[in-house]
């Protein structure tokens, strides 16, 4: 299992979390998503390495910006 963590800016509520979760869930290879507006963290897990650019693009599609930590 590969786990990658991102810092997301702009999240303020549970709806923000849901928007990000829905977009990132469509990225190939993603098996688990943990996102918290309180910490600004997004943790993505999958059996194999997950494409960072695809995750960042999904976060952007949801209307937020992120960087890998």
C-alpha angles and dihedrals in degrees: 000000000000119000126193127185128209135186110226124199125207102033113135107159149012091277089060089053091050092050092052093044092053094050097043091047088068093059111107114256097017110137102163135023128191117182131171127185088195094062098023089231130140118190118190124189134186141157091256135024112297122222107255093203091055092051092047090048090051091051089049090049088056088054102258138099128232142180129200115251 
